[in-house]
Amino acid sequence: MTTKTRIDLPPDGTSHLRVDFAGNSGLADQVHLLGATEIHAINAAIAAGRPLLVRGEPGTGKSQLARAAAKELGRVFISHVIDSRTESRDLMWSFDAVMRLANAQLAGSLQQDTQQARQELAVENYLQPGPLWWAFDWADAESQAERVQVSLPPQPDGGVWQNGSVLLLDEIDKAESETPNGLLEALGARQFTPLGRSGPVCVQGGLPLVVITTNEERALPDAFLRRCLVLRLSLPTGEQELSELLMQRGKAHFPEASEELLRKAAEMLFQDRHAALEAQVTPRPGQAEYLDLLRAVLSLERTKAKQLALLEVVAQYTLRKHVDP
């Protein structure tokens, strides 16, 4: 099976490529619009064999970009959210030392046969594949997952591992500098050797597309930045441009919404976002908050007049999250 190596640009006259996700996915995950800039960045990262670092404030669609790429490419999608405790090893594999110790103590108390206990306590029996393992060699990771009885990454969008993989590493700026550097070492070598394995896990078939996001909360190591392609996602600063962008996305998510409702919600978001920018406070409302506002209003009221009247009420909870100066 041939791995798809690029996403085609939208047809002439179409500004964005619409990607529809599975109907049983999360609230905000029904559709994503890929613009030419995002498509060029994804294609360039695949061609260069480099990770794509997506920078920008929360609520600009960084995480969904990776899933949209996986859907368009027909690849499996693996997602992992990074936090302050994440180490580079966690992205490759994890070892359940607690379970192994408990089983060792049980074997000792039952005076189990030494050879049998040694086989059952083999390190590989407690080794769980991490996101990079799935992205490098899905078949091997699946075999290891069955061995330790853990679930496979779900594929609601129907991705096929023979087509390749897309790996999303979300919020890399939450981790210490060792984590991105260790990640690059594995990506550069295209292999890593888990604890207890006699041989390495290597990339099978084409390289995975690795999408890494950052909310810019912490500076990333220079060595890491040099080895990534970088895409910056930001919202327009002008009211008209921002309103047009938000309304376009709102219409894609909620085709039943009236033009007046979409525009009014966009105007409200711009006003509150502008106030937050002037006061230099965060978080600033963005695309995610705009969609939450529309979703709530459309769910609570059915008529256009009542929806418009409810906007101001719901905006208190969806848009105005910043602390008043």
Phi, psi and omega in degrees: 000130183279132179280129178288128188249006178200158174255131180286144178293157178301153177301160179306134179089354179252125185280333183222150173268121181276128178241117180264130179266174179299144184294341182262017180276185187296172186306314186264010190252030183277329185206151175219141179254119178261121176273173181299322180299314180295319181295317178299319181295317179297313180297321179294320180296319178296314182294322181278344183070031182242155173295151175255112178269120182254115184255153177149164181289162178301150175087015180255004176089023182296313185291319181292337178303318181294317180294321178298320178297317179298318181296314182292328181273351182073021184263161172290151183241124179240130184232139178215126178267126183268142175229186186293342181264354183291129173251160182300328179298325181298334180282347181253311181198162174226150184238124182273080182292327181295313179297321180295319179296317179298318179292326178294318179294322178294317179298322179293318181291331179271000181052050182292151178305133186301314181295319179294318179297320180298320179292318182289334181263012177304138184306322184295340178284354182233020184256120181253131180292135176268179185300323180290328176297313178299320182290324181284312187213087184301316183298317179293319178296321179296319177298318179291323178297319177295324180297320183257005174060054172241158185282155174279153173301126183294150181231071182296337182268005173080024179297145181245126187293335177294340177278351184111190185219156170236124181248123175257121172249104190269132173065056180298337181289351177283338187271162172290163186297335180297329184294306177297325179293318177294325177297315181296327178298315179292319180293321180293319180281342183061028177193162172202158183244111179292159177303132176083358180264140180281337181228164183280160167272122184242158176294127177251128183077216181282159177297143174291152169274116181255118178251124183240130181249153174217139175265009177066028179281340179214141179294140179265150181303142180301320180298326178291314181298322182296336184259010178241153161273145188239128175242126179256123177252129180213158177269146177301150179270335179281146184295315182295314181296318180294317180298318180297317180295314182295318181295323178298315179288323177297319179294324179294320180281323186229078183297341180279349182289142179285155177301320181295319179295316180299316182292316181298317178296321179294319178297319179295319179296317180300316181299314181288325178293318179297319179296320179293321178296317180295322180278354180055048178239156178227160001282150176264138180295143181220206184300319182298318180292323177300315180292324177296319179299312180296317182299315181295313183295316181293331179282328185275329182229150184253335183262151183300316182298316180290325178296316179296320180293330183279343183307310184297323180294309184290331180300333179300332185256337183260328185257318191267072182263348182280158179279131180297137181293000000 
